[in-house]
Amino acid sequence: MLSDDDVKWLETPQPGWSALRLPHMILEDSFVSGDSSGRRLSLRFFRHDPDRSLRAKVIFGPGTQGPPGHAHGGSMAAVLDDAMGGAAWMQGHPVVAAELTARFKTMLPLGARCVVEAWVSAVDGRKVRVAGRLRQGDGDTVFAEGEALFITLDPKKFGVLTSEASRIFSELDEGTS
């Protein structure tokens, strides 16, 4: 489904970005990032090195269609949720979502190359607040924005994901120091 140019665009980090595998990506059937066919969501995660926030490149395939020729709002919200949760994990917070607000700004055409930006905005005990934005990959058009409240859980509840997170993020930190 994806062209060679689309795959190259997805895989190539922008300046100041480092490729990133989030812990949940070891699960083959992850709802958002587990489709390798290009039919649903094609997504690659990166760390924005200057501020250690999360970036992702995403292409919404035909399996995400809502209004004819455009991505379903639920697929856009799911991508924001995944990226915002990933931003929290990157900062050392093993979290699950408790509350998510998405604001849709304009319809997102299927096949558009998009960038997601997500960052932790506040931490208060076990509560981690994160914000995010889904925008056109080569422009300023914002398709959706979101905020979420995540709750930190005991790392034991995540099993192998916690050890995978420690390994991934320590390797990433070693590569940028």
C-alpha positions in Angstrom: 0.0 0.0 0.0 2.8 2.4 0.8 5.0 3.7 -2.0 8.8 3.4 -1.7 8.9 7.2 -1.2 6.4 7.0 1.6 8.5 4.3 3.4 11.7 6.3 2.9 9.9 9.4 4.3 8.7 7.4 7.4 12.1 5.9 8.1 14.2 9.0 7.7 14.6 11.1 10.9 14.5 14.9 10.6 17.6 16.8 11.9 17.7 16.6 15.7 15.5 13.4 15.8 16.6 10.0 16.9 14.8 6.8 15.9 12.8 5.3 18.8 11.1 2.0 19.6 8.5 2.4 22.3 8.1 -0.5 24.7 4.6 -1.5 23.5 6.0 -2.0 20.0 7.3 -5.4 21.1 3.6 -6.4 21.0 2.9 -7.6 17.5 -0.7 -6.6 17.5 -0.5 -3.1 19.0 -3.7 -1.3 17.9 -2.0 1.9 16.6 1.6 0.8 15.7 1.1 -2.9 15.0 0.0 -2.8 11.3 2.9 -3.4 8.9 0.6 -3.7 5.8 0.2 0.1 5.4 -3.5 -0.4 5.2 -4.3 1.2 8.5 -1.7 3.3 10.2 2.0 3.5 9.2 3.8 5.0 12.2 7.4 5.6 13.2 8.5 7.1 16.5 11.4 9.5 17.2 12.8 11.4 20.1 13.3 15.1 19.4 16.7 15.4 20.9 16.8 19.2 21.8 13.9 18.9 24.3 13.5 15.1 24.6 9.9 15.3 23.5 8.4 12.7 21.2 7.9 13.0 17.5 6.2 10.5 15.1 5.7 10.3 11.4 2.4 8.8 10.4 0.5 8.1 7.2 -3.2 7.3 7.5 -4.1 4.5 5.1 -7.4 3.5 3.6 -8.3 1.4 6.7 -8.6 4.6 8.8 -11.3 6.2 6.6 -14.2 8.0 8.2 -15.6 10.7 5.9 -15.0 9.7 2.3 -11.3 10.3 1.5 -10.4 11.4 5.0 -9.2 9.8 8.3 -11.7 8.9 10.9 -11.5 11.1 14.0 -11.1 8.1 16.2 -8.0 7.1 14.3 -6.5 10.6 14.8 -7.4 10.4 18.5 -5.8 7.0 18.8 -2.5 8.2 17.3 -2.5 11.2 19.7 -3.1 8.8 22.6 -0.3 6.5 21.5 2.2 9.4 21.1 1.2 11.2 24.3 1.5 8.0 26.3 4.9 7.4 24.6 6.1 10.8 25.6 5.3 10.0 29.2 7.1 6.6 29.0 10.1 8.4 27.5 10.3 10.6 30.7 10.3 7.5 32.9 6.6 7.3 33.7 5.0 3.9 33.1 1.4 5.1 32.5 -2.0 4.3 31.2 -4.5 6.8 30.0 -7.2 8.1 32.3 -8.6 10.9 30.3 -8.1 12.1 26.7 -9.4 15.2 25.0 -9.0 15.7 21.2 -9.9 18.7 19.2 -10.2 18.2 15.5 -9.2 21.3 13.5 -9.5 20.2 9.9 -10.2 17.0 8.0 -7.1 14.9 7.3 -6.8 13.5 3.8 -6.0 9.8 3.5 -2.4 9.2 2.5 -1.2 12.6 3.9 2.2 12.5 5.5 1.8 13.8 9.1 3.9 14.5 12.1 2.8 14.1 15.7 4.5 16.1 18.5 3.9 15.1 22.1 5.4 16.4 25.4 4.9 16.1 29.1 3.3 19.3 30.4 3.0 18.6 34.1 3.6 15.9 36.7 1.8 15.8 40.1 2.5 12.6 42.0 1.1 9.7 39.9 -0.7 12.1 37.5 1.1 12.9 34.3 -0.4 15.5 32.0 0.7 15.4 28.3 -0.2 17.5 25.3 0.1 16.7 21.6 -0.5 17.9 18.1 -1.0 16.2 14.8 0.0 18.3 11.8 0.9 18.2 8.2 4.4 16.7 7.7 5.6 19.5 5.4 3.6 22.4 6.5 1.8 24.2 9.3 -1.7 22.8 8.9 -2.8 21.3 12.3 -5.3 18.5 11.9 -5.9 17.8 15.7 -4.6 18.7 19.1 -5.0 16.8 22.3 -4.4 16.8 26.1 -4.4 13.7 28.3 -4.2 12.7 31.9 -2.2 9.6 32.4 -1.8 7.7 35.7 1.5 6.1 36.6 1.1 2.4 37.6 3.4 0.1 39.5 6.0 -1.0 36.9 5.3 -4.7 37.8 1.9 -4.4 36.2 3.5 -3.9 32.8 5.7 -7.0 33.0 8.1 -7.2 30.1 7.3 -3.7 28.9 9.0 -2.1 31.9 12.3 -3.9 31.3 12.0 -3.2 27.6 11.5 0.5 28.4 14.6 0.6 30.6 16.7 -1.0 27.9 15.4 1.1 25.1 15.7 4.5 26.8 19.1 3.8 28.3 20.5 2.8 24.9 19.0 6.0 23.4 20.5 8.1 26.1 23.9 6.5 25.6 23.7 7.3 21.9 23.2 11.0 22.5 25.6 11.7 25.3 
